[in-house]
Amino acid sequence: MKISVPTHSLIESLRKVLNIVNPRSTLPVLSNVLITATKNELSLFTTDLEICITTKISADVESDGQATIPAKKFGQIVSTLSGENVTIETDSELITSISSGKALFKIMGLNPSEFPKETEFQENQTLSFNKIDFLKILKKICYSSSTDQSRIILNGILLSIREGNLTAVATDGRRLALVEKILDNQDSLIDCDVILPTKVVNELQKLLDGDGDVNIKLSDSNATFIIDNTVLTTKLIEGSYPNYRQVIPASFTNSIQLPRENFSEVLNRVSIVVNESGSSVKFSLDQDEAILEANSTEIGEANESMQVAYQGDPLSISFNPNYLKDPLKALDCDELTLRFNDEYKPVVMLGDEGFLYVIMPMRS
Amino acid sequence: MKISVPTHSLIESLRKVLNIVNPRSTLPVLSNVLITATKNELSLFTTDLEICITTKISADVESDGQATIPAKKFGQIVSTLSGENVTIETDSELITSISSGKALFKIMGLNPSEFPKETEFQENQTLSFNKIDFLKILKKICYSSSTDQSRIILNGILLSIREGNLTAVATDGRRLALVEKILDNQDSLIDCDVILPTKVVNELQKLLDGDGDVNIKLSDSNATFIIDNTVLTTKLIEGSYPNYRQVIPASFTNSIQLPRENFSEVLNRVSIVVNESGSSVKFSLDQDEAILEANSTEIGEANESMQVAYQGDPLSISFNPNYLKDPLKALDCDELTLRFNDEYKPVVMLGDEGFLYVIMPMRS
């Protein structure tokens, strides 16, 4: 194999495939990138056996072939090259020469035949989203997924299609975020539930930029995301997602509106005194006033009031401050709405169109 | 005590005193800031028992007094305040109220009387430097000091005054950096050697910005640095610094000039293959050519050549790449000079005026 590619294209393409590589994989070849030269194209392929990512760039191919190169070193080398183009050539000893300007690297690889094959599957259906729209859906819910390894089913996000509508959901059992969106081509869509692992959700957020669409192919056990020249295929988390609808209260006795940014600032300030203690912040409502309070036996206390339109009975609800902060950072709206019944029942936050967040109060 | 200060001044002043605070000090009061209000001034004081820092800001003082406030929390609180001014008021229970806009914090402190006193000493002499000049001296040598706790004397930098000249030196036994500078008021200066702890050198680099001078007071066991409204006092490292002059070769058989930035780039690229192995890079000279080479049994090899004016015999010298990189980052000069004898004897790097760096070759 011998090829030449523009340095900046190779840097950009490597950036897309390197994140999922586990440098301490028990299968040594998995810490490498598989590069394949065919016709006028170079493809870069990495996998952790759960997720595969392939990306393609135009290349000047002198001779076809394959090679594997240690992923982290390949990234480091290419990012420091100063020449406009990089020439990559692999010999029969599995040694790959990488040259640009006067710099020459000879890097030892492993046999490309050891590399796992790309996952292939027959999709049940195909969806398409504007990249930015899909990115926003992920950002608005992903912080709510669980990292508790004993509840694998919650270590990801649910994409649920029902009658042509998408509901994206994440929950860790103490709070839940969802976004609902009406899809195009409703008639052609089949009802289905897929659970994407958190690692995929994180990768997708890095890949989804610029104009254009992401195309998604779904089967019962796999999903593929096609973003420009990059294809990410993943295994889905198996099992049934909990019935998330049942945690959303059917009715509320009261609601208030709050300016999102100001509420976020006040919350960040007041919660400083409990940041390390894991204590709650108390959100109290009285005539046209909301007060956030926090106190810890070690540090002291803090409070700050905000003007709100509220005419109901005085009420105090205690929250984990981080559970309140997360959606405030992810939303774009100027105003958000809190709906509630009393200090024990779940509270709902609404903001951007289609967004709903449920948070359980803490017993104070 | 009750005072009011502009929020931005308090943020800026806290930034200067917070770094040296050890949050896990065995003496609890040391994780606090001592604040003292007198006349129209608020002073902030912190210490780790080796170093003391005091800084002063203009304040609207309603009543005098002192208080201690947990340093880290104080910094976090003040940095999130949105009001233009902060009001600080301490009650008889050692609780300090910090308020700005609608935000109110009540933070528990410790008794100001528990706070150690500021170190006082009688100076032998006083020096003065332009702040930026002194900052550059520190930057050009500090990376060479040792972190080996068994050689405390090398865990700092030497400031040596002889006949009106300053030599600033740092070494870890394998490389040595020094800067020589002719001082003003030569006649009034007494010969002396002081060793500043690395922590002080790091702090000074954060404090030395903007126009103006730093005034330095020295005794046998202490030093004080006066930078605008901030005063840093430190204990000196006790003992005799090694005779560093004896490691600088008296003569050289050869020398070459290299463009600093280009040499730095080439070195960064080539050394990627040995970054984790701790191996050397080989610097070879032949007719008008310098070649940097590196190889590791795990990764592979790299080489890159540079044009240089060299007419001597072919020669190869091996270096620890990090020891070569450090001064290249700290210098400002376009061209640097390497002086050498053979592959075993110390090599000297010259660049900015007054700068000299000695590096021991590695046995390859």
Interface residues (C-beta under 8 A of the other chain):
Chain A: P70 K73 Q76 I77 T80 L81 S82 I95 G101 K102 A103 L104 F105 K106 I107 M108 E265 V266 N268 R269 V270 I272 V273 N275 E298 I299 G300 E301 A302 N303 E304 S305 M306
Chain B: P70 K73 Q76 I77 T80 L81 S82 I95 G101 K102 A103 L104 F105 K106 I107 M108 E265 V266 N268 R269 V270 I272 V273 N275 E298 I299 G300 E301 A302 N303 E304 S305 M306
